[in-house]
Amino acid sequence: MYYIYWGAAIVASAVFLVQTISLFIGFDTDHDFSGGDTDFDADGLNLVSVKTVACFILGFGWTGVIFYPIIDNKLWLAALAVLIGLVFMVLIAFLLQQVLRLSQDNTFRVEKTLGHVGEVYLNIPAAPGKSGKVMVSIDGSVHELLAVTTHTADLQTGARVRIVEVIDQDTVRVEPTSLHNA
């Protein structure tokens, strides 16, 4: 049994090392293996994944190697090795879920600007077909968009405006904020 613990410890350490190196160089082993009636998810989101099983075997193997000379009852040793392996498995699953929670989608979508107040960056003529530019802050970042208005007067640089319509991915329709405060 001692050699089984050593084999598990060495193989799991090698797998863990390869996973860690691939993570740091930007190549991770996140794949979804599906076929027939079986689904095997290897992206770290589930309790049973490539990463968590590798950590189970790592904890199991090294516990067996370290405690083999200390614990005389080999059944208790096997139980302890399984328990430590399960602790490693649950711990890494929990940590991976916490890390994945930190990820967020910061993709700018012009639809998010609707209703927000911005500032005229380049004069916005009141003439149809003419545009200016407006600066608007969304989720902590400032975006510059083409802007048109149906207002009767030109909107000068520095004027505060509210975005009332999204025309396309680059263009919005604005009105002065004074119209919305009345």
Disulfide bonds with the S-S distance in Angstrom:
none
